[in-house]
């Protein structure tokens, strides 16, 4: 399987893990999404810090997701975090996060 990965994702270990699983990796500058697996399917990956930065600080999360949905039939958002209450140490109201999802 060939996976095109945005060059900004190379700081994570995802590409390395995918390669170990046998995926063919191509690094590119993607305008939309972080990982493209076909002309129909792309992934946007957000870490805990990314989700807060794009949702609360830069307010670009919804435009990113909208672009992904317009570009691919099967857009997928991956929220990466260990604790479902990852926002508990931040000054964010629980209801604001629940309303987002």
C-alpha positions in Angstrom: 0.0 0.0 0.0 1.3 3.5 -0.9 0.7 6.3 1.5 1.6 9.9 0.7 2.6 11.8 3.9 2.8 15.5 4.3 6.4 16.6 5.0 5.3 18.3 8.2 4.3 15.0 9.6 7.8 13.7 9.5 8.4 14.9 13.1 6.1 12.2 14.3 7.0 8.5 14.3 3.9 7.5 12.3 5.8 7.3 8.9 8.4 5.1 10.5 5.7 2.8 12.0 3.8 2.6 8.7 7.0 1.7 6.9 7.7 -1.1 9.4 4.3 -2.4 8.6 5.2 -2.7 5.0 3.6 0.5 3.5 5.3 2.3 0.7 5.9 5.9 1.8 6.0 9.0 -0.3 6.8 12.4 1.3 5.2 15.4 -0.3 3.7 18.8 0.5 0.0 18.2 0.8 -2.4 21.0 0.4 -5.1 19.1 2.2 -4.7 16.4 4.9 -1.7 14.7 6.5 -1.9 11.2 5.0 -3.4 10.2 1.7 -4.0 6.6 1.0 -6.1 6.8 -2.2 -7.9 9.3 -4.3 -10.9 8.8 -2.0 -9.4 8.6 1.5 -7.2 11.1 3.4 -6.5 11.5 7.1 -6.0 14.7 9.2 -4.0 13.8 12.3 -4.2 16.1 15.4 -2.4 15.6 18.7 -3.8 17.0 21.9 -1.8 20.2 21.5 -2.7 20.5 17.8 -6.4 20.2 18.5 -6.3 23.0 21.1 -4.1 25.3 18.9 -6.3 24.9 15.8 -9.6 25.0 17.7 -9.0 27.7 20.2 -6.0 29.8 19.1 -5.8 29.8 15.3 -9.5 28.8 14.8 -8.6 27.0 11.6 -9.8 23.4 12.5 -13.2 23.7 10.9 -11.7 25.1 7.6 -9.2 22.3 7.5 -11.9 19.7 8.0 -14.1 21.4 5.4 -11.3 21.3 2.9 -10.6 17.7 3.6 -14.3 16.8 3.2 -14.5 18.7 -0.1 -11.3 17.0 -1.5 -11.9 13.4 -0.5 -15.0 11.1 -0.3 -13.8 9.5 2.9 -12.1 12.2 5.1 -10.9 10.9 8.4 -9.9 12.9 11.5 -7.6 11.2 13.9 -7.5 12.7 17.4 -4.3 11.4 19.1 -4.3 11.4 22.9 -4.1 8.9 25.7 -6.8 10.3 28.1 -10.3 11.1 27.0 -10.2 13.9 29.5 -7.0 15.4 28.0 -8.4 18.9 28.3 -8.7 18.6 32.1 -5.4 20.4 32.8 -6.3 23.3 30.5 -8.6 26.3 31.1 -11.3 24.9 28.8 -14.9 24.3 29.8 -15.8 20.6 29.4 -19.1 21.6 27.6 -17.1 23.5 24.9 -15.2 20.3 24.0 -18.3 18.1 24.1 -20.0 20.6 21.8 -17.2 20.3 19.3 -17.4 16.5 19.0 
